[in-house]
Every structure is written in C-alpha cells, then in structure tokens.
Amino acid sequence: MALIVQKFGGTSVANTDKIKAVAQKVIKYQQEGNQMVVVLSAMSGETNRFVDMANDVQSIPDPREMDVLLSSGEQVTVALFSMAVKDEGFDSISLLGDQVKIITDNMHTKARIKSIHTELINKHLNDGKIVVVAGFQGVTEDKHITTLGRGGSDTTAVALAASLNADKCEIFTDVEGVFTTDPNICSAARKISRISYDEMLELASLGAKVLDIRSVGLAKRYKVPVHVRSTFTDSEGTWVVEEDKDMESMLVSGVAYSKNEARITISKVQDTPGVASKIFLPISDAGIVVDMIIQNTRAGELTDLTFTVPRTDYEKAMKIVQIVSKEIGAENVTGSDDIAKISIVGVGMRNHSGIATTMFHVLAREGINIKMISTSEIKVSCVIEEKYTELAVRSLHEAFALDKDNQPVVE
Amino acid sequence: MALIVQKFGGTSVANTDKIKAVAQKVIKYQQEGNQMVVVLSAMSGETNRFVDMANDVQSIPDPREMDVLLSSGEQVTVALFSMAVKDEGFDSISLLGDQVKIITDNMHTKARIKSIHTELINKHLNDGKIVVVAGFQGVTEDKHITTLGRGGSDTTAVALAASLNADKCEIFTDVEGVFTTDPNICSAARKISRISYDEMLELASLGAKVLDIRSVGLAKRYKVPVHVRSTFTDSEGTWVVEEDKDMESMLVSGVAYSKNEARITISKVQDTPGVASKIFLPISDAGIVVDMIIQNTRAGELTDLTFTVPRTDYEKAMKIVQIVSKEIGAENVTGSDDIAKISIVGVGMRNHSGIATTMFHVLAREGINIKMISTSEIKVSCVIEEKYTELAVRSLHEAFALDKDNQPVVE
C-alpha cells in the first residue's frame, strides 16, 4: 500500500463539475490500494478576485488580513471536494492549514513552513478516509493564518509528502509535464520523462508554469519523487527525481528563456574595493533582486559593470544607479529593457566540454549577438536582444537534438 | 468609555464600497470614545452561492463540510473590513470563530454556543484596535468548524456582548427597526421605539426578518440591550430591552402574521389516554414541529383534534396522520394549507382583560371566520383563511391604534 500526495491546481478545480471529476479520479487511486492525501488550490480566478477586492478597500492591503482573505479560497474547494468524495460513497475529511497544524513563520503572504504535524492526517488515513488538505495556507505558532505565496500549494503538497514520508507527490496541472522548451514558441518541444531536481531548479522559467520552484528545492532536500502531470489525461507526465546515469548521458535537458529582465551597464567605474557594495546596497535596500552581474576589466583602473534586474524594477533601479554613479564618479549609465535571457540546462554538462561553445556557435550562426554570459555547473545563460528570443530557442533546441528522446552524445 | 458590539448583515457588507462605508461608521463610534467589536455576516448572496455549489457536488451535503464551506464567507468580509479600517489610519484585527474560541457543540449547520473566550478580544480592545469577529461561526472542542444556522451572526453578536459584558449590542440591518406590523401590507405600520424581550420573542414572524429569534432569547437571559437599526441612516431604531412600565401601559405592541403553516384535523377520535401520543409521536419522529394543538370535545367519548404544522411539511404530515387515524379508528382526516396565523402581542395584556374579545370582534366585523385560537400570557393567535391575511392585519392594527405612538389604554 502506497501513500500518495496529489495536488490539483486552480484550473483542475475551477467549478463543481471539475471538482467531481477530480474526486472520481482520486477515488480510483484509493481503490487501487493507495492511501490518498489531496492538496487543493482555490478555484482559478478566485485569488485575483480577492486581490481586486483587497485593493478596493486598502491602498496597500495589510498582509495579515490578506492571508485571512486569500486562505478562504482553498477552504471552499476542500469542503466541496470532500462532499464530492462522500457523494460517491467514500469517506473523506477536509483539513485547513491550522487544523493540520502546518506551522509557518510569520512572514504573511510569503510564509515558510517550519513544521507539519502528521498525527491527524495519519489518523484519518488509517480510518480509510481520503484526506483533503487546503493548499497554500498555514498558521503561525500564535494562530495567525498565513499563506505561502504564489505556487504555495505545490509547496504544501511536497512538504506534506516529505512529512508523511509519502511514496510520491503528484502535481496535477493543465499541461502534460515539463517540456524541453516552451511548446508555444517551438513546436518541436518534447515532454521530458525524467529530470533531476537540480535541472528543474535551473529550468525555473519553464518549470514555474507547471511547478513552483520552491517546492522543487524542498523535494530535493527530502528526496520526494515529484510527478508533474495533466489532470485531464491518464498519461505519464514528468518525474522530477534524483539524478541518475541516464540523465548524465544527455547533454542538455531543456532550453529556457526569460523576458522578465532588464540590463543596466555602468561604464568606467573605479575598480577599487567597496565600489560594488556602494552600487548594490541601495538597490537591494529598495527590494530589487539582481540576477546576473558581470564586470569587464578595462585598461587601467576603470571597469564596466553590467547587471540584470527584473523588468518591472528597471526604472526604479535606473534612478538609483544614476544617483550612485555620480557619487562614485562613473562615466555614464546605459541600459535596456528589451533583452531576453536564454539558458540551456543539463546535468550532462558536468562531464562534457564544449556545450557552451556549441551554444555560442549556434547563436552566432543565426546572427544573434550575445550581450552577457553566465554559467553554472549545469547551465549556460546568454543575454540577447529580445527580438531574437524565439529564433534562439528553436535553433538551440534543434542543435542539441532535444526533439529526440535519446540525444546523440557529443563527446 | 462604553463597549459596543455592532453587527452588520450581508446587505450592509455586500460589496467593497459598502464595507468601506461601514468601516467609516464604526470608526466614528470609536472616535467618540467607545471600544468597538464588530460582527459581520458574509456578503449577501454568498451563502446561497455556496449552498448551490454544495448541492451540485453532493445530493445531501455533508454538514461538517458544509460548515467549512459556509464559514469561508465571513472570513472574506472580516478581512476586507479590517483592511478598510486600516486604510483610514486606524488599527484593527479580524478574528475567526476558532481564533476567538467561540466554542460550540458539534451540531453542524445549527450549532449552539457553549462558551466564548474573551481574553484575546479584550487584549486587542485594550490595544485600541477595532476587533472584527466573523459572525455565524464557531469551533468544537476538537477543532471542527461549525456554523450557528440562519441568522447566526445575530447570535454571535449578542453572545459576544453578553460575554464581554458590553454596554449594548447594535444590530444593523437594511430596515429601520421592528415595526408594529409588516409595512408591506399595512402602510400605517409604525416603527416601535422600545419593545420587551418577551414581546420580541412572540413577534417572531415580524422580528425574524430583522433579528434572529434565538439571539433575542440569549439577550433576555443575559439582559443585553439590543438596538435594531438601519445601516444606512443615523436614526434610532428599535430597542429590545427589559420590560418597563411604559410598555405595560400599551395594550398591544404589534400584529404579526404567518403564512407558513397548514392545518390538519382528525375527526371523531377516541378520547382515551394515549391517543395524543399515538398521533404526535410519529410526527415528531419525522422531524415535523407541531405549533398549535386544539382539541374540541364532542358528545360522548369522541373528540376532534386540530393542529398546525409548517406548510413545507404538510403533505408528509398528512400521510403519517392518515395511517395513524386508521390505527386509532378515527372517522376521517381533513386539512388545508391555505391558512394564516394572525397574532397580537403585548405585555400590556397581562393587566388588561378584553383584548382577545376585541380581536375576535374586529375579525367578525370584517367577516373573517376564526378556525383556531391559541393564547399565551402576552399573545393571542387566530388561524384564519389565508386570503383574509392583509385585511385582518390592517383591521387589527387600526383597532388597537398601533399607528399612534401612545395608544389609548382600554381599561
């Protein structure tokens, strides 16, 4: 008898018909001899409706009250789901975050789980019930309701799977799994059957659409096998699991892209100790997260510093940097928000040289200028002009033969 | 400094604009030097929406899960309300039933309050906060969410006022108070300025529209002064308070009517011990609540037995009675569901004779036949044909001069 945690997102429980269909699906798994814990999101659209109402009544909605408001959405779906299970003649119980005791810190709207009490869930599982847990929500030690932020239901599911020592955690969504790249811009994109936690973390921009990235970190830490799959078919999706030999034989697992960044360059900065902190301290104080940072040494003591920030923070960052650059005597500040970041990801890179070179070659062949490069052990990212995004993705996808199940390994 | 509990119903918090307006109203009371506890219902329409969804997924919705579902409605309004208060620059906190610890029995969908913990509310009041409590909901000792049934938010408000030893409990609604009769059928109906708990209980059919009747019983027991008033004006409404001399000088406080009943007559029943229980036991076993029971003795040992049941239970009751009447050898069973119950209510009746006679005389004068009569210390009820309802109400209202603030006292 396996213990399975299944999470269904907002589109999977968008109305009562869908809730009934999902209940029948879960019952089938239980009938096959499994103990079932179900984690649900709010009906799709509800969270936006709540946010709109909150913005109506308070210019900057109070985070504590926002959590009280938002958490009501999952309360609706877990109650209806439990009813739907009972209507089919099976036993079920809904549990909210504070009933389970999903204890979090007190960072409202983006709380982190500190501990999960499993006694109550185990009791109900042993009674033969399908246990339906409200995703996305927790409670502080002193009983304030918290929420886990965007994608929080995935985190709830993986954290429950880890705490309950579940055999697997299945994330049901409206796509069939994780793809080698975005199928919307590359028709040759192929569903990945198995991917490592580390690759999934690097493929954030692909994965974020189907699987919250924090939950991947959690799954990695507790070695929870995660199965990302479609609510609306029975076919296998993508397994996010520990790295194995098969994965290593692949050069590249996927091509990711992000259009959410902007680039800022400070020219001719004095290359002296303390300059970097003078620039980045006011930026981080403003709550802006810097992604890539590249420093090109020029002749003498002057250097160029280029970095990327979220596109939504571009103007704010530019203002800060313009002030700072005068203080530190830099020559000038330039920037652009029409850039894209293209990344190739694969654990196979660890053992194969020449992957980055191939990437640069492919981009050059297509006439795409590389503006920034950054690498990690299993990833190469290039910043290019935004207009070349689709061309770059398709060219790289083809060059690394990602449309084929077994890529030729270039030694 | 007074402690005031104010309850706002679903129409008063139906959208974000109304929530903001109510928040400003409450802030004004606090600024006048009062400690404020606010009890809110769900937005009007939400409960029906939830019930519809529940009926979609389960033929008879599970009561425990129904309570999880329904209680999410107040969670939304208290969060938004608290935000609205903060947006005006004042401090506020929302508390759910389980956060306050409004402990109830485990009768889901119609739970009764067993105790209320006041520590947390008092702490926040002493911190200068407007404390916003979700109405209608509680929690069992073992942490299951419960709801208090229709009108439960009134009960929450009065129970909180009693527990907190509040100076008054104000029930804000969409009408101006309790009227001498239904203004929709009698244009001369007048707002009552003060009424006793006992009268209010008897005027259930008038009061139910503005004030849940269970909350009146609770107010009476704990001597909580209740002020029923309009959300949308600042004028005084109706005070429901302990009986005083002024009230006793009035003969009649109001005329109530109910079209929700049906009448069943069993003819020529053996008048022997045990017959009544043989008839009424299966009826109560079927969950049907009998209101009036009248037994007319005939010649010899045969009697006629007439009683009323809720109109929605009429057919079910008829079937039961037809079976029982055969068993006990009664002659036949007749009934009708086109009846109405007209009641006059007033504590003044205790000290004045002739009130009932006046009522019978007025009805006779209008050609209205009385089918059943029942009386209590402060009430006379007559069952008549439904079609005469409006005529009876208007005639009695006029006969007892209810349109005038100070009625002439008939000695």
Contacts between the chains, C-beta under 8 A, distances in Angstrom:
chain1	res1	chain2	res2	distance
A	16	B	53	5.3
A	16	B	56	3.7
A	16	B	57	5.2
A	17	B	56	7.8
A	19	B	57	5.9
A	20	B	56	7.8
A	20	B	57	5.8
A	23	B	57	7.8
A	50	B	76	7.3
A	53	B	16	5.3
A	53	B	76	7.8
A	53	B	80	5.9
A	54	B	79	7.8
A	54	B	80	6.7
A	54	B	83	6.0
A	56	B	16	3.8
A	56	B	17	7.7
A	56	B	20	7.8
A	57	B	16	5.2
A	57	B	19	6.0
A	57	B	20	5.8
A	57	B	23	7.8
A	57	B	80	5.2
A	57	B	81	7.9
A	57	B	83	4.8
A	57	B	84	4.2
A	57	B	87	6.1
A	58	B	83	3.9
A	58	B	84	6.5
A	58	B	86	6.0
A	58	B	87	4.0
A	59	B	87	6.2
A	61	B	83	5.4
A	62	B	82	6.9
A	62	B	83	5.3
A	62	B	86	5.2
A	64	B	93	7.6
A	65	B	79	4.4
A	65	B	80	7.6
A	65	B	82	4.7
A	65	B	83	4.9
A	65	B	86	7.5
A	65	B	94	5.8
A	66	B	79	7.2
A	66	B	83	7.7
A	68	B	75	6.0
A	68	B	78	6.9
A	68	B	79	3.9
A	68	B	82	7.7
A	68	B	94	5.3
A	68	B	96	7.4
A	69	B	75	7.3
A	69	B	76	6.0
A	69	B	79	3.7
A	69	B	80	6.5
A	69	B	83	7.9
A	71	B	75	7.4
A	72	B	72	4.1
A	72	B	73	7.8
A	72	B	75	4.2
A	72	B	76	5.3
A	72	B	79	7.7
A	73	B	72	7.8
A	75	B	68	6.0
A	75	B	69	7.3
A	75	B	71	7.4
A	75	B	72	4.2
A	75	B	75	7.0
A	76	B	50	7.3
A	76	B	53	7.8
A	76	B	69	6.0
A	76	B	72	5.2
A	78	B	68	6.9
A	79	B	54	7.7
A	79	B	65	4.4
A	79	B	66	7.2
A	79	B	68	3.9
A	79	B	69	3.7
A	79	B	72	7.7
A	80	B	53	5.9
A	80	B	54	6.7
A	80	B	57	5.2
A	80	B	65	7.6
A	80	B	69	6.5
A	81	B	57	7.9
A	82	B	62	6.9
A	82	B	65	4.7
A	82	B	68	7.8
A	83	B	54	6.0
A	83	B	57	4.8
A	83	B	58	3.9
A	83	B	61	5.4
A	83	B	62	5.3
A	83	B	65	4.9
A	83	B	66	7.7
A	83	B	69	7.9
A	84	B	57	4.2
A	84	B	58	6.5
A	86	B	58	6.0
A	86	B	62	5.2
A	86	B	65	7.5
A	87	B	57	6.1
A	87	B	58	4.0
A	87	B	59	6.2
A	93	B	64	7.6
A	94	B	65	5.8
A	94	B	68	5.3
A	96	B	68	7.4
A	96	B	145	7.9
A	98	B	98	7.3
A	99	B	143	5.8
A	143	B	99	5.8
A	145	B	96	7.9
